[in-house]
Every structure is written in structure tokens, then in C-alpha cells.
Amino acid sequence: MKRALIIFAIIILGATGIYFISNSGDTDETETAVAGDQTSKPVYQKITPQKAKEIMDGEQPYILLDVRTEEEFDETRIPGAILIPNDEIIDRVETELPDKNAVILVYCRSGGRSAKAANKLIEMEYTNVYDIGGIIDWPYETISEQKDE
């Protein structure tokens, strides 16, 4: 009986300690929003090229944002895209894309810069940001700007 009480006490103390550690108030800055949770930070959504194409083929207006360099943009891009390089987002986006509720589809070459740009847009209070990843994974039409030499 004494042994059972000791084991019980250890379990209770251990569980209580875990509870206090897990609820110590330290939060991760990368929390995702939960439906109905008004205290969570907004987040962008990562979507597939197929879902992006559905949005593009639909009736709802959208902005297709390429965040690569001008050279990459000139080489190949998704038709209808506008260029604001990732390192210029903070300086240019509010002037060039003033509607913070617009649907914005963001892409880059492989997905790294588009994720960073999508986070910047969310921090700037844009509300409908979708990261479609990289053009290297885009299975649909692309266009190139031909340069005469």
C-alpha cells in the first residue's frame, strides 16, 4: 500500500510539473491561427499549384505576385504575374498593392522566397495571402521575354 501511494505521488507530481512547464507562458512566434480563435496571428496559406490554378481560372479577382529577381522574371514567369522582388516587398507593396484584402498568390523559383514574402505580407496586415511555392513546380503555362542581341 505504501509503495502504491509513493507511485501515485510521483505520477501526480510529474504530471503537475509537466503542466506547469508546458503552460509557462512561453509562446512560439510561428503559431498558426485556429478557426474561431481571435487572439491568434493571421497566417498565410500554402497551396498547391493545382489549387492556385483553380483560383486563377475562377471568377474571383486575384493578384499573382512573383517575388524573384527581374532577371528571373524576364527569363520565365507565369502569365499575368507582377514582379515585386522579395527584398523590395516592404518598400513597394503598400503602394503597388493597396488593397490589403485582395487575394494574393505568391511564387518564386523553388518556394523559399515566396514563404518569406508571404510572411512579410501577413505582418503588413494583408489578409488573403497564398504561397503557391516555386515556378519549378508549376505544371501549367509559362512565358518568357525574348531579348534581341
DSSP file (Angstrom, degrees, kcal/mol; ACC not computed):
  #  RESIDUE AA STRUCTURE BP1 BP2  ACC     N-H-->O    O-->H-N    N-H-->O    O-->H-N    TCO  KAPPA ALPHA  PHI   PSI    X-CA   Y-CA   Z-CA
    1    1 A M     >        0   0    0      0, 0.0     4,-2.0     0, 0.0     5,-0.2   0.000 360.0 360.0 360.0 -43.3    0.0    0.0    0.0
    2    2 A K  H  >  +     0   0    0      1,-0.2     4,-2.0     2,-0.2     5,-0.1   0.900 360.0  51.1 -61.5 -41.1    2.8    2.4    0.9
    3    3 A R  H  > S+     0   0    0      1,-0.2     4,-2.3     2,-0.2    -1,-0.2   0.889 107.7  52.7 -64.3 -39.9    4.5    1.6   -2.4
    4    4 A A  H  > S+     0   0    0      1,-0.2     4,-2.4     2,-0.2    -1,-0.2   0.888 108.8  50.1 -63.4 -40.0    1.3    2.4   -4.3
    5    5 A L  H  X S+     0   0    0     -4,-2.0     4,-2.6     2,-0.2    -1,-0.2   0.886 110.0  50.3 -65.6 -39.5    1.0    5.8   -2.6
    6    6 A I  H  X S+     0   0    0     -4,-2.0     4,-2.3     2,-0.2    -2,-0.2   0.929 112.1  46.9 -64.8 -44.7    4.6    6.6   -3.5
    7    7 A I  H  X S+     0   0    0     -4,-2.3     4,-2.4     2,-0.2    -2,-0.2   0.923 112.6  50.3 -62.8 -44.1    4.0    5.7   -7.1
    8    8 A F  H  X S+     0   0    0     -4,-2.4     4,-2.6     1,-0.2    -2,-0.2   0.920 110.6  49.6 -58.8 -45.8    0.7    7.7   -7.1
    9    9 A A  H  X S+     0   0    0     -4,-2.6     4,-2.7     1,-0.2     5,-0.2   0.891 110.4  50.3 -62.6 -40.5    2.5   10.7   -5.6
   10   10 A I  H  X S+     0   0    0     -4,-2.3     4,-2.6     2,-0.2    -1,-0.2   0.917 111.2  48.7 -64.4 -42.9    5.3   10.5   -8.2
   11   11 A I  H  X S+     0   0    0     -4,-2.4     4,-2.7     2,-0.2    -2,-0.2   0.935 113.7  46.3 -62.9 -46.5    2.8   10.4  -11.1
   12   12 A I  H  X S+     0   0    0     -4,-2.6     4,-2.5     2,-0.2    -2,-0.2   0.932 115.1  45.9 -63.2 -47.2    0.8   13.4   -9.7
   13   13 A L  H  X S+     0   0    0     -4,-2.7     4,-2.4     2,-0.2    -1,-0.2   0.901 113.8  49.6 -63.9 -40.9    3.9   15.4   -9.1
   14   14 A G  H  X S+     0   0    0     -4,-2.6     4,-2.3    -5,-0.2    -2,-0.2   0.931 112.7  46.2 -62.9 -45.9    5.3   14.5  -12.5
   15   15 A A  H  X S+     0   0    0     -4,-2.7     4,-2.3     2,-0.2    -2,-0.2   0.895 112.8  50.3 -64.5 -40.3    2.1   15.4  -14.3
   16   16 A T  H  X S+     0   0    0     -4,-2.5     4,-2.4     2,-0.2    -1,-0.2   0.906 110.6  49.8 -64.5 -41.9    1.8   18.7  -12.4
   17   17 A G  H  X S+     0   0    0     -4,-2.4     4,-2.3     2,-0.2    -2,-0.2   0.904 110.4  49.5 -62.6 -42.6    5.4   19.6  -13.3
   18   18 A I  H  X S+     0   0    0     -4,-2.3     4,-2.8     2,-0.2    -2,-0.2   0.910 109.8  52.4 -63.6 -41.6    4.7   18.8  -16.9
   19   19 A Y  H  X S+     0   0    0     -4,-2.3     4,-1.4     1,-0.2    -2,-0.2   0.936 111.4  45.6 -59.2 -48.0    1.6   21.0  -16.8
   20   20 A F  H  < S+     0   0    0     -4,-2.4    -1,-0.2     1,-0.2    -2,-0.2   0.878 114.2  48.5 -66.2 -37.4    3.5   24.0  -15.3
   21   21 A I  H >< S+     0   0    0     -4,-2.3     3,-1.1     1,-0.2    -1,-0.2   0.933 113.1  46.6 -66.7 -44.9    6.3   23.6  -17.8
   22   22 A S  H 3< S+     0   0    0     -4,-2.8    -1,-0.2     1,-0.3    -2,-0.2   0.704 118.2  42.8 -73.1 -18.2    4.0   23.4  -20.8
   23   23 A N  T 3< S+     0   0    0     -4,-1.4    -1,-0.3    -5,-0.2    -2,-0.2  -0.126  73.8 123.8-115.4  35.8    2.0   26.3  -19.7
   24   24 A S  S <  S-     0   0    0     -3,-1.1    -1,-0.1     2,-0.1     3,-0.1   0.494  84.6-106.7 -78.6  -1.4    4.8   28.6  -18.6
   25   25 A G  S    S+     0   0    0      1,-0.3     2,-0.4    -3,-0.2    -1,-0.1   0.292  77.3 132.5  96.2 -11.0    3.7   31.4  -20.9
   26   26 A D        -     0   0    0      2,-0.0     2,-0.3     1,-0.0    -1,-0.3  -0.640  37.0-171.2 -74.7 126.0    6.5   31.0  -23.4
   27   27 A T        -     0   0    0     -2,-0.4     2,-0.4    -3,-0.1    -1,-0.0  -0.885  24.0-118.8-121.0 153.1    4.9   31.0  -26.9
   28   28 A D    >   -     0   0    0     -2,-0.3     3,-1.0     1,-0.1    -2,-0.0  -0.739  15.7-140.5 -87.5 132.5    6.2   30.3  -30.3
   29   29 A E  T 3  S+     0   0    0     -2,-0.4    -1,-0.1     1,-0.3    12,-0.0   0.596  96.8  66.4 -69.0 -10.4    6.1   33.3  -32.7
   30   30 A T  T 3   +     0   0    0      2,-0.0    -1,-0.3    13,-0.0    -2,-0.0  -0.010  69.9 148.0-102.5  29.8    5.1   30.9  -35.5
   31   31 A E    <   -     0   0    0     -3,-1.0     2,-0.3     1,-0.1    10,-0.1  -0.288  41.6-132.8 -61.3 148.6    1.7   29.9  -34.1
   32   32 A T        -     0   0    0     11,-0.1     2,-0.1     1,-0.1    -1,-0.1  -0.758  24.9-101.2-101.8 153.1   -1.0   29.2  -36.7
   33   33 A A        -     0   0    0     -2,-0.3     2,-0.4     8,-0.1     5,-0.1  -0.448  29.6-149.5 -73.4 143.8   -4.5   30.5  -36.5
   34   34 A V    >   -     0   0    0      3,-0.3     3,-2.8    -2,-0.1     6,-0.2  -0.938  33.4 -95.5-112.6 136.5   -7.2   28.3  -35.2
   35   35 A A  T 3  S+     0   0    0     -2,-0.4     3,-0.1     1,-0.3    -1,-0.0  -0.247 111.4  10.1 -52.9 128.1  -10.8   28.8  -36.5
   36   36 A G  T 3  S+     0   0    0      1,-0.2     2,-1.0     2,-0.0    -1,-0.3   0.364  93.8 123.9  84.1  -5.9  -12.7   31.0  -34.1
   37   37 A D    X   -     0   0    0     -3,-2.8     3,-0.9     1,-0.2    -3,-0.3  -0.784  37.9-175.4 -91.3 103.3   -9.6   31.9  -32.1
   38   38 A Q  T 3  S+     0   0    0     -2,-1.0    -1,-0.2     1,-0.2    -3,-0.0   0.555  76.0  61.4 -77.3  -8.7   -9.5   35.7  -32.2
   39   39 A T  T 3  S+     0   0    0      2,-0.1    -1,-0.2     0, 0.0     2,-0.1   0.578  81.8  99.9 -95.2  -9.9   -6.2   36.0  -30.4
   40   40 A S  S <  S-     0   0    0     -3,-0.9    -7,-0.1    -6,-0.2     3,-0.1  -0.413  78.3-110.4 -76.9 151.5   -4.1   34.1  -33.0
   41   41 A K        -     0   0    0     -2,-0.1    -8,-0.1     1,-0.1    -1,-0.1  -0.512  38.7-103.2 -74.1 147.3   -1.9   35.9  -35.5
   42   42 A P        -     0   0    0      0, 0.0     2,-0.3     0, 0.0    -1,-0.1  -0.366  41.0-161.1 -65.5 153.8   -3.1   35.7  -39.1
   43   43 A V        -     0   0    0     84,-0.1    86,-0.2    -3,-0.1     2,-0.2  -0.946  16.5-118.3-133.3 155.3   -1.2   33.2  -41.3
   44   44 A Y        -     0   0    0     -2,-0.3     2,-0.5    71,-0.1    86,-0.2  -0.509  31.4-123.3 -83.9 164.5   -0.7   32.7  -45.0
   45   45 A Q  E     -a  130   0A   0     84,-2.3    86,-2.8    -2,-0.2     2,-0.6  -0.927   8.7-140.4-112.7 135.0   -1.8   29.5  -46.6
   46   46 A K  E     +a  131   0A   0     -2,-0.5     2,-0.3    84,-0.2    86,-0.2  -0.821  31.7 178.4 -88.1 124.4    0.5   27.2  -48.6
   47   47 A I        -     0   0    0     84,-2.6    83,-0.0    -2,-0.6    -2,-0.0  -0.877  27.8-106.5-127.9 161.5   -1.5   25.8  -51.5
   48   48 A T     >  -     0   0    0     -2,-0.3     4,-2.4     1,-0.1     5,-0.2  -0.375  32.1-111.1 -79.1 160.1   -0.7   23.5  -54.4
   49   49 A P  H  > S+     0   0    0      0, 0.0     4,-2.5     0, 0.0     5,-0.2   0.867 120.2  57.5 -57.4 -34.8   -0.2   24.7  -58.0
   50   50 A Q  H  > S+     0   0    0      2,-0.2     4,-1.8     1,-0.2     5,-0.1   0.925 107.5  45.3 -63.1 -44.2   -3.5   22.9  -58.8
   51   51 A K  H  > S+     0   0    0      2,-0.2     4,-2.1     1,-0.2    -1,-0.2   0.898 112.2  52.4 -65.9 -40.0   -5.4   24.9  -56.2
   52   52 A A  H  X S+     0   0    0     -4,-2.4     4,-2.7     1,-0.2    -2,-0.2   0.915 107.9  51.5 -60.9 -42.6   -3.8   28.1  -57.4
   53   53 A K  H  X S+     0   0    0     -4,-2.5     4,-2.2     2,-0.2    -1,-0.2   0.873 106.9  53.9 -63.1 -37.7   -4.8   27.3  -61.0
   54   54 A E  H  X S+     0   0    0     -4,-1.8     4,-0.8     2,-0.2    -1,-0.2   0.925 110.5  46.5 -60.9 -44.5   -8.4   26.8  -59.7
   55   55 A I  H >< S+     0   0    0     -4,-2.1     3,-0.9     1,-0.2    -2,-0.2   0.934 113.1  49.4 -62.0 -45.6   -8.3   30.3  -58.2
   56   56 A M  H 3< S+     0   0    0     -4,-2.7    -1,-0.2     1,-0.3    -2,-0.2   0.832 112.7  46.9 -64.8 -33.1   -6.9   31.8  -61.3
   57   57 A D  H 3< S+     0   0    0     -4,-2.2    -1,-0.3    -5,-0.2    -2,-0.2   0.557 102.0  87.9 -84.4  -8.5   -9.5   30.1  -63.5
   58   58 A G  S << S-     0   0    0     -3,-0.9    -3,-0.1    -4,-0.8    -4,-0.0  -0.042  89.6-105.7 -82.6-173.1  -12.3   31.2  -61.2
   59   59 A E  S    S+     0   0    0      2,-0.1    -1,-0.1     0, 0.0    -4,-0.1   0.686  86.0  99.1 -87.6 -22.2  -14.4   34.3  -61.1
   60   60 A Q  S    S-     0   0    0     -5,-0.1    -2,-0.1     1,-0.1     2,-0.0  -0.468  78.2-115.9 -73.3 134.3  -12.8   35.9  -58.1
   61   61 A P        +     0   0    0      0, 0.0    42,-0.4     0, 0.0     2,-0.3  -0.344  41.6 172.6 -65.9 151.1  -10.2   38.6  -58.7
   62   62 A Y        -     0   0    0     40,-0.1     2,-0.4    -6,-0.1    42,-0.2  -0.958  30.2-128.3-151.3 165.2   -6.6   37.8  -57.6
   63   63 A I  E     -b  104   0A   0     40,-2.5    42,-3.3    -2,-0.3     2,-0.7  -0.992  15.1-151.6-120.2 128.4   -3.1   39.2  -57.8
   64   64 A L  E     -b  105   0A   0     16,-0.5    18,-2.7    -2,-0.4     2,-0.6  -0.898  18.7-165.0-101.4 112.6   -0.3   36.9  -59.0
   65   65 A L  E     -bc 106  82A   0     40,-3.5    42,-2.5    -2,-0.7     2,-0.5  -0.881  11.6-163.4-111.2 116.6    2.9   38.1  -57.3
   66   66 A D  E     -bc 107  83A   0     16,-3.1    18,-2.3    -2,-0.6    42,-0.2  -0.856   4.7-174.9 -94.4 125.3    6.3   36.9  -58.5
   67   67 A V        +     0   0    0     40,-2.4    19,-2.5    -2,-0.5    20,-0.2   0.118  48.0 104.5-110.9  20.8    9.0   37.7  -55.8
   68   68 A R  S    S-     0   0    0     39,-0.2     2,-0.1    17,-0.2    16,-0.1  -0.112  81.3 -73.4 -84.4-170.7   12.1   36.7  -57.7
   69   69 A T     >  -     0   0    0     16,-0.1     4,-2.4     1,-0.1    -1,-0.2  -0.380  41.7-109.4 -80.0 165.0   14.6   39.0  -59.4
   70   70 A E  H  > S+     0   0    0      1,-0.2     4,-2.7     2,-0.2     5,-0.2   0.882 119.9  54.5 -62.0 -38.1   13.9   40.9  -62.5
   71   71 A E  H  > S+     0   0    0      2,-0.2     4,-1.8     1,-0.2    -1,-0.2   0.920 110.1  45.6 -62.4 -44.2   16.3   38.7  -64.4
   72   72 A E  H  > S+     0   0    0      2,-0.2     4,-2.1     1,-0.2    -2,-0.2   0.908 112.6  51.9 -63.9 -41.5   14.4   35.5  -63.3
   73   73 A F  H  < S+     0   0    0     -4,-2.4    -2,-0.2     1,-0.2    -1,-0.2   0.909 110.3  47.8 -61.1 -44.7   11.1   37.2  -64.1
   74   74 A D  H  < S+     0   0    0     -4,-2.7    71,-2.7     1,-0.2    -1,-0.2   0.842 108.9  55.7 -66.3 -32.8   12.3   38.1  -67.6
   75   75 A E  H  < S-     0   0    0     -4,-1.8     2,-0.3     1,-0.3    -2,-0.2   0.949 129.8 -22.7 -66.2 -49.9   13.6   34.6  -68.2
   76   76 A T     <  +     0   0    0     -4,-2.1     2,-0.3    68,-0.2    -1,-0.3  -0.952  68.4 162.3-162.6 143.6   10.3   32.8  -67.4
   77   77 A R  B     -E  143   0B   0     66,-2.4    66,-3.1    -2,-0.3    -4,-0.0  -0.971  43.7 -91.8-155.7 166.5    7.1   33.7  -65.5
   78   78 A I    >   -     0   0    0     -2,-0.3     3,-1.9    64,-0.2    64,-0.2  -0.722  58.0 -98.5 -82.5 132.3    3.5   32.7  -65.0
   79   79 A P  T 3  S+     0   0    0      0, 0.0     3,-0.1     0, 0.0    -1,-0.1  -0.217 107.8  22.4 -54.2 136.5    1.2   34.8  -67.3
   80   80 A G  T 3  S+     0   0    0      1,-0.3   -16,-0.5    -3,-0.0     2,-0.1   0.377  89.8 140.4  89.7  -3.6   -0.4   37.7  -65.6
   81   81 A A    <   -     0   0    0     -3,-1.9     2,-0.3   -18,-0.1    -1,-0.3  -0.396  40.2-149.1 -73.6 148.3    2.2   37.9  -62.8
   82   82 A I  E     -c   65   0A   0    -18,-2.7   -16,-3.1    -3,-0.1     2,-0.6  -0.882  17.6-125.7-110.9 152.1    3.5   41.2  -61.5
   83   83 A L  E     +c   66   0A   0     -2,-0.3   -16,-0.2   -18,-0.2   -18,-0.1  -0.868  40.1 151.5-106.4 122.9    7.0   41.5  -60.1
   84   84 A I        -     0   0    0    -18,-2.3     5,-0.1    -2,-0.6   -15,-0.1  -0.817  43.5-131.7-137.9 101.2    8.0   42.8  -56.7
   85   85 A P    >>  -     0   0    0      0, 0.0     3,-2.6     0, 0.0     4,-0.7  -0.166  19.6-115.3 -55.0 145.6   11.2   41.2  -55.7
   86   86 A N  G >4 S+     0   0    0    -19,-2.5     3,-1.0     1,-0.3     4,-0.4   0.848 115.7  55.3 -50.2 -41.7   11.2   39.7  -52.2
   87   87 A D  G 34 S+     0   0    0      1,-0.2    -1,-0.3   -20,-0.2     4,-0.1   0.521 111.4  45.4 -75.4  -2.0   13.9   42.2  -51.0
   88   88 A E  G <> S+     0   0    0     -3,-2.6     4,-2.1   -21,-0.1     5,-0.3   0.400  82.6 100.1-113.3  -2.0   11.7   45.1  -52.1
   89   89 A I  H <X S+     0   0    0     -3,-1.0     4,-2.7    -4,-0.7     3,-0.3   0.922  81.2  49.2 -51.8 -54.5    8.3   43.9  -50.7
   90   90 A I  H  4 S+     0   0    0     -4,-0.4     4,-0.3     1,-0.2    -1,-0.2   0.858 116.4  42.6 -58.9 -37.9    8.4   46.1  -47.6
   91   91 A D  H  4 S+     0   0    0     -3,-0.3    -1,-0.2     1,-0.1    -2,-0.2   0.784 127.6  25.0 -79.4 -27.9    9.2   49.3  -49.6
   92   92 A R  H >X S+     0   0    0     -4,-2.1     4,-2.5    -3,-0.3     3,-0.6   0.735  96.9  79.3-111.7 -27.0    6.9   48.7  -52.5
   93   93 A V  H 3X S+     0   0    0     -4,-2.7     4,-3.4    -5,-0.3    -3,-0.1   0.865  91.0  52.4 -64.9 -40.9    3.9   46.6  -51.7
   94   94 A E  H 34 S+     0   0    0     -5,-0.3    -1,-0.3    -4,-0.3    -2,-0.1   0.836 115.8  43.0 -65.8 -29.7    1.6   49.0  -50.0
   95   95 A T  H <4 S+     0   0    0     -3,-0.6    -2,-0.2    -4,-0.1    -1,-0.2   0.905 123.3  35.7 -76.7 -44.2    1.9   51.5  -52.9
   96   96 A E  H  < S+     0   0    0     -4,-2.5    -2,-0.2     1,-0.3    -3,-0.2   0.752 130.2  31.0 -85.4 -24.8    1.6   48.9  -55.6
   97   97 A L     <  +     0   0    0     -4,-3.4    -1,-0.3    -5,-0.3    -2,-0.1  -0.638  67.8 162.7-130.8  74.1   -1.0   46.6  -53.9
   98   98 A P        +     0   0    0      0, 0.0     2,-1.0     0, 0.0    -1,-0.1   0.728  50.9  89.0 -71.3 -21.6   -3.1   48.9  -51.7
   99   99 A D    >   -     0   0    0      1,-0.2     3,-1.4     2,-0.1    27,-0.0  -0.658  55.1-172.8 -81.1 103.4   -6.0   46.5  -51.1
  100  100 A K  T 3  S+     0   0    0     -2,-1.0    27,-2.8     1,-0.3    28,-0.4   0.545  82.8  55.7 -75.4  -6.1   -5.0   44.5  -48.1
  101  101 A N  T 3  S+     0   0    0     25,-0.2    -1,-0.3    26,-0.2    -2,-0.1   0.380  81.0 117.8-103.2   2.0   -8.0   42.2  -48.5
  102  102 A A  S <  S-     0   0    0     -3,-1.4    26,-0.6     1,-0.1     2,-0.6  -0.333  76.0-107.2 -66.9 149.9   -7.1   41.2  -52.1
  103  103 A V  E     - d   0 128A   0    -42,-0.4   -40,-2.5    24,-0.1     2,-0.5  -0.705  41.4-168.2 -76.5 121.5   -6.4   37.6  -52.9
  104  104 A I  E     -bd  63 129A   0     24,-2.9    26,-3.1    -2,-0.6     2,-0.6  -0.965  12.5-163.7-120.8 120.6   -2.6   37.4  -53.4
  105  105 A L  E     -bd  64 130A   0    -42,-3.3   -40,-3.5    -2,-0.5     2,-0.4  -0.914  16.4-162.4-101.5 118.2   -0.9   34.3  -54.9
  106  106 A V  E     +bd  65 131A   0     24,-3.1    26,-2.8    -2,-0.6    27,-0.5  -0.853  15.3 164.4-109.4 134.6    2.8   34.5  -54.2
  107  107 A Y  E     +bd  66 133A   0    -42,-2.5   -40,-2.4    -2,-0.4   -39,-0.2  -0.973   9.9 169.6-143.2 162.0    5.5   32.4  -56.0
  108  108 A C  E     - d   0 134A   0     25,-2.0    27,-2.6    -2,-0.3    28,-0.1  -0.455  56.6 -67.9-139.6-145.8    9.3   32.4  -56.5
  109  109 A R  S    S-     0   0    0     25,-0.3    27,-2.2    -2,-0.2    28,-0.3   0.938 119.3  -5.9 -82.3 -51.6   11.7   29.8  -58.0
  110  110 A S  S    S-     0   0    0     24,-0.2    24,-0.5    25,-0.1    -1,-0.0   0.504 104.1 -90.5-127.2  -7.2   11.5   27.0  -55.5
  111  111 A G  S  > S+     0   0    0     22,-0.5     4,-1.4    25,-0.0    22,-0.2   0.206  98.4  97.3 120.1 -16.7    9.4   28.2  -52.6
  112  112 A G  H  > S+     0   0    0      2,-0.2     4,-1.8     1,-0.2     5,-0.1   0.955  90.1  39.1 -70.7 -51.2   11.8   29.8  -50.1
  113  113 A R  H  > S+     0   0    0      1,-0.2     4,-2.9     2,-0.2     5,-0.2   0.845 112.4  57.7 -69.3 -32.9   11.4   33.4  -51.1
  114  114 A S  H  > S+     0   0    0      2,-0.2     4,-2.6     1,-0.2    -1,-0.2   0.896 106.6  49.2 -65.6 -37.3    7.6   33.0  -51.6
  115  115 A A  H  X S+     0   0    0     -4,-1.4     4,-2.1     2,-0.2    -1,-0.2   0.918 113.2  46.8 -65.2 -43.0    7.3   31.8  -48.0
  116  116 A K  H  X S+     0   0    0     -4,-1.8     4,-2.1     2,-0.2    -2,-0.2   0.920 114.1  47.4 -64.4 -43.4    9.3   34.8  -46.7
  117  117 A A  H  X S+     0   0    0     -4,-2.9     4,-2.5     2,-0.2    -2,-0.2   0.903 109.7  53.0 -65.2 -41.2    7.4   37.2  -48.8
  118  118 A A  H  X S+     0   0    0     -4,-2.6     4,-2.2     1,-0.2    -1,-0.2   0.905 108.9  50.2 -61.1 -41.4    4.1   35.7  -47.7
  119  119 A N  H  X S+     0   0    0     -4,-2.1     4,-2.5     2,-0.2    -1,-0.2   0.907 109.4  51.1 -62.4 -41.5    5.1   36.2  -44.1
  120  120 A K  H  X S+     0   0    0     -4,-2.1     4,-1.5     2,-0.2    -2,-0.2   0.917 109.3  50.9 -61.7 -42.8    6.1   39.8  -44.8
  121  121 A L  H  <>S+     0   0    0     -4,-2.5     5,-2.5     1,-0.2    -1,-0.2   0.912 110.1  49.1 -62.3 -42.5    2.7   40.4  -46.3
  122  122 A I  H ><5S+     0   0    0     -4,-2.2     3,-2.0     1,-0.2    -1,-0.2   0.920 109.0  52.6 -62.4 -43.7    0.9   38.9  -43.3
  123  123 A E  H 3<5S+     0   0    0     -4,-2.5    -1,-0.2     1,-0.3    -2,-0.2   0.795 106.1  54.7 -61.8 -27.3    3.0   41.1  -41.0
  124  124 A M  T 3<5S-     0   0    0     -4,-1.5    -1,-0.3    -5,-0.2    -2,-0.2   0.259 126.3-104.8 -90.1  11.6    1.9   44.1  -43.1
  125  125 A E  T < 5 +     0   0    0     -3,-2.0     2,-0.3     1,-0.3    -3,-0.2   0.712  65.8 153.7  73.7  26.2   -1.8   43.1  -42.5
  126  126 A Y      < -     0   0    0     -5,-2.5    -1,-0.3    -6,-0.1     3,-0.2  -0.683  26.5-163.1 -76.6 141.8   -2.6   41.6  -45.8
  127  127 A T        +     0   0    0    -27,-2.8     2,-0.2    -2,-0.3   -26,-0.2   0.656  69.7  49.0-109.5 -17.6   -5.4   39.1  -45.2
  128  128 A N  E     + d   0 103A   0    -26,-0.6   -24,-2.9   -28,-0.4     2,-0.5  -0.528  69.2 152.9-125.7  64.8   -5.7   36.7  -48.2
  129  129 A V  E     - d   0 104A   0     -2,-0.2   -84,-2.3    -3,-0.2     2,-0.4  -0.826  18.8-175.1-103.4 129.5   -2.1   35.6  -48.9
  130  130 A Y  E     -ad  45 105A   0    -26,-3.1   -24,-3.1    -2,-0.5     2,-0.7  -0.989  15.6-148.9-126.6 125.0   -1.5   32.2  -50.5
  131  131 A D  E     +ad  46 106A   0    -86,-2.8   -84,-2.6    -2,-0.4   -24,-0.2  -0.836  14.4 179.9 -92.3 116.3    2.0   30.8  -51.1
  132  132 A I  E     -     0   0A   0    -26,-2.8     2,-0.3    -2,-0.7   -25,-0.2   0.350  34.8-136.6-100.0   6.3    2.0   28.6  -54.3
  133  133 A G  E     - d   0 107A   0    -27,-0.5   -25,-2.0   -22,-0.2   -22,-0.5  -0.555  48.8  -7.5  85.0-138.9    5.7   27.7  -54.0
  134  134 A G  E >   - d   0 108A   0    -24,-0.5     3,-1.6    -2,-0.3   -25,-0.3  -0.715  46.5-131.1-108.2 150.1    8.1   27.7  -56.9
  135  135 A I  G >  S+     0   0    0    -27,-2.6     3,-1.4    -2,-0.3   -26,-0.2   0.741 105.4  72.2 -64.2 -22.7    7.7   28.1  -60.6
  136  136 A I  G 3  S+     0   0    0    -27,-2.2    -1,-0.3     1,-0.3   -26,-0.1   0.737 102.0  43.5 -65.5 -19.3    9.9   25.0  -60.9
  137  137 A D  G <  S+     0   0    0     -3,-1.6    -1,-0.3   -28,-0.3    -2,-0.2   0.341  85.6 113.7-103.0   4.3    6.8   23.0  -59.7
  138  138 A W    <   -     0   0    0     -3,-1.4    -3,-0.0    -4,-0.2    -5,-0.0  -0.679  43.9-173.4 -81.4 111.0    4.3   24.9  -61.9
  139  139 A P        +     0   0    0      0, 0.0    -1,-0.1     0, 0.0     2,-0.1   0.424  58.4  76.4 -86.9   3.5    2.9   22.4  -64.4
  140  140 A Y  S    S-     0   0    0      1,-0.2    -2,-0.0   -91,-0.0   -87,-0.0  -0.270  94.5 -43.5-105.4-170.0    0.9   25.0  -66.4
  141  141 A E        +     0   0    0     -2,-0.1     2,-0.3   -63,-0.0    -1,-0.2  -0.181  51.5 179.2 -59.5 140.7    1.8   27.7  -68.9
  142  142 A T        -     0   0    0    -64,-0.2     2,-0.3    -3,-0.1   -64,-0.2  -0.929  12.0-149.0-132.2 161.2    4.7   30.0  -68.5
  143  143 A I  B     -E   77   0B   0    -66,-3.1   -66,-2.4    -2,-0.3     2,-0.3  -0.912   3.6-152.1-129.3 158.9    6.0   32.8  -70.7
  144  144 A S        -     0   0    0     -2,-0.3     2,-0.7   -68,-0.2   -69,-0.2  -0.942  17.6-126.8-128.5 150.7    9.4   34.2  -71.5
  145  145 A E        -     0   0    0    -71,-2.7     2,-0.4    -2,-0.3    -2,-0.0  -0.881  27.7-143.4 -96.8 117.2   10.6   37.6  -72.5
  146  146 A Q        -     0   0    0     -2,-0.7     2,-0.5     1,-0.0   -71,-0.0  -0.661  11.7-156.1 -83.4 132.3   12.7   37.3  -75.6
  147  147 A K        -     0   0    0     -2,-0.4     2,-0.3     2,-0.0    -2,-0.0  -0.927   9.7-137.2-111.2 130.2   15.7   39.6  -75.8
  148  148 A D              0   0    0     -2,-0.5    -2,-0.0     1,-0.1     0, 0.0  -0.662 360.0 360.0 -82.3 138.5   17.3   40.6  -79.1
  149  149 A E              0   0    0     -2,-0.3    -1,-0.1     0, 0.0    -2,-0.0   0.384 360.0 360.0-121.4 360.0   21.0   40.6  -79.1
